[in-house]
Amino acid sequence: MCLILVAWRAHPDYPLVVAANRDEFFARPAARAAWWTSAPSVFAGRDLEAGGTWLGLTRGGRFAGLTNFRDPGRTRNGTPSRGALVADFLTGGERTADALARLQREGPRYNAFNIFVSDGDSLGIYESESGAAHILEPGLHALSNHLLDTPWPKVTAGKSRLARALRALPDDTPLRELLRDDRPAADAMLPRTGVSLAWERMLSSAFIRAPGYGTRCSTVITRDRHGWTHVTESSWNEVGTETDRIVETFQIDRR
């Protein structure tokens, strides 16, 4: 997952709004978002190679989403799959603060990552590169492949468009449109993360098309103040054509 935008208690009628793109190699097998047979309260996609997931939510109000921290020179072989961290939180019962404490203990075992976790009452962030973990205040928050709210072009533009999109709710069209933004940033605005300049350009847009790699799915989540949760997820092929779309609506049950 390379871009997760979250509006947390930033709208009077929609306490949780998420717009996220998952970027991955097209050769890596994955299943679209669905209710898991192994954990019926979990709605998420599934990484069919390692078994975890990149983003999901539950009938009880839990939410989690993960991005990798991009630094190819520090990637280690033989580390556990980071997708297991999202799956473990979704299938568990930890409060947000307890999960953050656990992630601080366990995070160094993995290649670098960032993860949003929410038990429904609070939203937290853990960044393994910095070791920081904290509960987030209401507002707009964004992750790409660096630390929280690092002002990469896609993060800055995404947060600005997210703010405007909130005004259109319950219509989620602007949220879905911002995830389709495939305009690369100007070279002067590109970060330097250890990949070539050509790859920095390709990775700089919200929606990515690159040789064998790109945006695999776009997910929009809106949860209203009554707990009604609406999820729209589009799947994309290598040329950026939509190949599938799922829509799911359910009400949070906090009992």
C-alpha positions as CSV (number, residue, x, y, z in Angstrom):
1,M,0.0,0.0,0.0
2,C,1.6,3.3,-1.1
3,L,-1.0,5.9,-0.2
4,I,-3.4,6.0,2.7
5,L,-5.4,9.2,3.4
6,V,-7.5,9.2,6.6
7,A,-10.0,11.8,7.8
8,W,-10.4,11.0,11.5
9,R,-13.3,12.8,13.2
10,A,-12.9,15.6,10.8
11,H,-16.5,15.6,9.5
12,P,-19.5,16.0,11.8
13,D,-21.4,13.1,10.1
14,Y,-18.5,10.9,9.0
15,P,-16.0,10.1,11.8
16,L,-13.9,7.8,9.6
17,V,-13.1,8.4,5.9
18,V,-10.3,6.5,4.1
19,A,-9.0,6.7,0.6
20,A,-6.1,4.3,-0.2
21,N,-4.2,2.9,-3.1
22,R,-2.4,-0.4,-2.9
23,D,0.7,-0.4,-5.1
24,E,2.4,-3.8,-5.7
25,F,4.0,-6.0,-8.4
26,F,1.3,-7.5,-10.6
27,A,2.9,-10.9,-10.4
28,R,2.2,-11.1,-6.7
29,P,-1.1,-13.0,-6.2
30,A,-3.9,-11.3,-4.2
31,A,-7.6,-11.7,-3.5
32,R,-10.0,-8.8,-3.6
33,A,-11.6,-7.5,-0.4
34,A,-14.2,-9.9,1.1
35,W,-15.4,-11.2,4.4
36,W,-12.8,-13.7,5.5
37,T,-14.0,-17.3,6.0
38,S,-11.3,-17.8,8.6
39,A,-12.3,-14.6,10.5
40,P,-15.9,-13.7,9.6
41,S,-15.9,-10.3,11.2
42,V,-12.9,-9.1,9.0
43,F,-13.5,-7.4,5.6
44,A,-10.2,-7.1,3.8
45,G,-8.2,-8.1,0.7
46,R,-5.7,-10.9,1.1
47,D,-2.1,-11.3,0.0
48,L,-2.1,-14.9,-1.4
49,E,1.7,-15.2,-1.3
50,A,2.2,-14.5,2.5
51,G,-1.3,-14.6,3.8
52,G,-1.7,-11.2,5.4
53,T,-3.3,-8.0,4.2
54,W,-2.5,-4.4,3.6
55,L,-5.8,-2.8,4.7
56,G,-9.0,-3.9,6.3
57,L,-11.8,-3.3,8.8
58,T,-14.2,-5.3,11.0
59,R,-17.8,-5.4,12.0
60,G,-16.7,-4.3,15.4
61,G,-15.3,-1.0,14.2
62,R,-11.6,-1.9,13.9
63,F,-9.5,-0.5,11.0
64,A,-5.9,-0.9,10.0
65,G,-3.7,0.0,7.0
66,L,0.0,-0.4,6.3
67,T,2.6,1.1,4.0
68,N,6.1,0.1,3.4
69,F,8.9,2.6,4.1
70,R,10.9,3.0,0.9
71,D,14.7,2.5,1.4
72,P,15.9,-0.3,-0.9
73,G,19.4,-0.2,0.6
74,R,18.1,-1.3,4.0
75,T,15.8,-4.1,2.9
76,R,16.7,-7.3,4.8
77,N,16.0,-10.9,3.6
78,G,14.2,-13.4,5.7
79,T,12.1,-11.0,7.7
80,P,8.4,-11.8,8.4
81,S,5.6,-10.5,6.2
82,R,4.4,-7.1,7.3
83,G,0.9,-7.9,6.1
84,A,0.6,-10.2,9.1
85,L,0.6,-7.1,11.4
86,V,-2.6,-5.8,9.8
87,A,-4.3,-9.2,9.9
88,D,-3.3,-9.8,13.6
89,F,-4.7,-6.5,14.7
90,L,-8.0,-7.0,12.8
91,T,-8.5,-10.5,14.1
92,G,-7.5,-9.5,17.7
93,G,-9.1,-7.5,20.4
94,E,-6.4,-5.1,21.5
95,R,-7.2,-1.5,22.2
96,T,-5.3,1.0,20.0
97,A,-2.8,2.0,22.7
98,D,-2.0,-1.6,23.6
99,A,-1.5,-2.4,19.9
100,L,0.9,0.5,19.5
101,A,2.9,-0.7,22.5
102,R,3.2,-4.2,21.1
103,L,4.2,-2.8,17.7
104,Q,7.0,-0.9,19.3
105,R,8.3,-4.1,20.8
106,E,7.8,-6.2,17.6
107,G,8.4,-3.7,14.8
108,P,12.2,-4.0,14.6
109,R,11.8,-7.7,13.4
110,Y,10.3,-6.5,10.1
111,N,11.5,-4.4,7.2
112,A,10.5,-0.8,7.7
113,F,6.8,0.1,7.7
114,N,4.1,2.4,8.9
115,I,0.7,1.3,10.2
116,F,-2.5,3.0,11.1
117,V,-4.5,1.1,13.8
118,S,-7.9,1.9,15.2
119,D,-10.2,0.1,17.7
120,G,-13.0,2.4,16.7
121,D,-12.6,4.8,19.6
122,S,-9.1,6.1,18.8
123,L,-6.7,6.1,15.9
124,G,-3.0,5.5,16.3
125,I,0.1,5.4,14.1
126,Y,3.3,3.4,14.5
127,E,6.4,4.2,12.4
128,S,9.0,1.5,12.6
129,E,11.8,3.6,11.0
130,S,11.5,6.3,13.8
131,G,10.1,4.0,16.5
132,A,7.4,6.5,17.2
133,A,3.9,5.5,18.2
134,H,1.1,7.8,19.2
135,I,-2.6,8.4,19.3
136,L,-3.7,10.8,16.6
137,E,-5.8,13.9,17.1
138,P,-8.9,14.5,14.9
139,G,-7.9,15.7,11.5
140,L,-6.5,14.7,8.2
141,H,-3.6,12.2,8.1
142,A,-1.6,10.7,5.3
143,L,0.9,7.9,4.7
144,S,2.9,7.2,1.7
145,N,6.2,5.3,1.8
146,H,7.9,7.6,4.4
147,L,6.8,8.9,7.8
148,L,3.4,10.3,8.7
149,D,2.5,13.4,6.7
150,T,5.9,13.7,5.0
151,P,5.2,16.3,2.4
152,W,5.8,14.3,-0.7
153,P,3.7,15.7,-3.6
154,K,1.2,12.9,-3.6
155,V,0.7,13.3,0.2
156,T,0.3,17.1,0.0
157,A,-2.1,16.9,-3.0
158,G,-4.0,14.0,-1.5
159,K,-4.7,15.7,1.8
160,S,-5.8,18.9,-0.1
161,R,-8.2,16.9,-2.3
162,L,-9.4,14.9,0.7
163,A,-10.4,18.0,2.5
164,R,-12.5,19.1,-0.5
165,A,-13.9,15.6,-1.0
166,L,-15.3,15.6,2.5
167,R,-17.7,18.4,1.5
168,A,-19.3,16.2,-1.1
169,L,-20.2,13.3,1.2
170,P,-22.2,11.1,1.0
171,D,-21.1,11.1,-2.6
172,D,-17.7,9.3,-2.6
173,T,-16.9,10.1,-6.3
174,P,-14.3,12.8,-5.4
175,L,-12.6,10.3,-3.1
176,R,-12.4,7.8,-5.9
177,E,-11.2,10.4,-8.4
178,L,-8.3,11.6,-6.2
179,L,-7.0,8.1,-6.1
180,R,-6.9,8.0,-9.9
181,D,-4.6,11.0,-10.2
182,D,-1.7,9.7,-12.3
183,R,0.1,13.0,-12.9
184,P,3.8,12.7,-11.9
185,A,5.4,15.4,-9.8
186,A,8.0,17.8,-11.2
187,D,11.6,16.6,-10.8
188,A,12.4,19.4,-8.4
189,M,9.7,18.1,-6.0
190,L,10.7,14.5,-6.1
191,P,12.0,12.8,-2.9
192,R,15.3,10.8,-3.1
193,T,14.6,7.4,-1.6
194,G,17.3,5.2,-3.2
195,V,15.6,4.3,-6.5
196,S,16.5,5.8,-9.9
197,L,15.1,9.1,-11.0
198,A,12.9,7.4,-13.6
199,W,11.3,5.3,-10.8
200,E,11.0,8.3,-8.5
201,R,8.9,10.0,-11.3
202,M,6.8,6.9,-11.8
203,L,6.2,6.5,-8.1
204,S,5.4,10.2,-7.4
205,S,1.8,10.1,-8.6
206,A,-1.1,8.8,-6.5
207,F,-2.0,6.3,-9.2
208,I,1.0,4.4,-10.5
209,R,1.7,2.7,-13.8
210,A,5.2,1.2,-14.1
211,P,6.7,-1.9,-15.8
212,G,5.2,-4.9,-13.9
213,Y,4.3,-2.7,-11.0
214,G,1.5,-0.2,-10.2
215,T,-1.7,0.5,-8.4
216,R,-3.5,-2.8,-8.0
217,C,-6.6,-1.5,-6.1
218,S,-8.2,1.6,-4.8
219,T,-10.3,1.5,-1.7
220,V,-12.7,4.2,-0.3
221,I,-14.2,3.7,3.1
222,T,-16.8,6.0,4.7
223,R,-18.3,5.4,8.2
224,D,-21.1,7.6,9.3
225,R,-22.0,8.6,12.9
226,H,-24.6,5.8,13.1
227,G,-21.9,3.2,12.3
228,W,-23.0,2.5,8.7
229,T,-19.9,1.7,6.8
230,H,-19.6,1.9,3.0
231,V,-16.7,0.4,1.1
232,T,-16.0,0.7,-2.6
233,E,-12.9,-1.0,-4.0
234,S,-11.7,-1.0,-7.6
235,S,-9.1,-3.4,-9.0
236,W,-6.8,-2.3,-11.9
237,N,-4.7,-4.1,-14.5
238,E,-1.2,-3.1,-15.7
239,V,-2.5,-0.5,-18.1
240,G,-4.7,1.1,-15.5
241,T,-8.1,-0.3,-16.6
242,E,-10.6,-1.2,-14.0
243,T,-11.1,-4.9,-14.0
244,D,-13.4,-5.3,-11.0
245,R,-15.4,-3.3,-8.5
246,I,-16.9,-4.3,-5.2
247,V,-19.3,-2.4,-3.0
248,E,-20.1,-3.4,0.5
249,T,-22.3,-1.7,3.2
250,F,-22.7,-2.8,6.8
251,Q,-23.4,-1.4,10.2
252,I,-20.8,-1.5,13.0
253,D,-21.8,-3.7,15.9
254,R,-19.9,-2.7,19.0
255,R,-21.5,-5.3,21.4
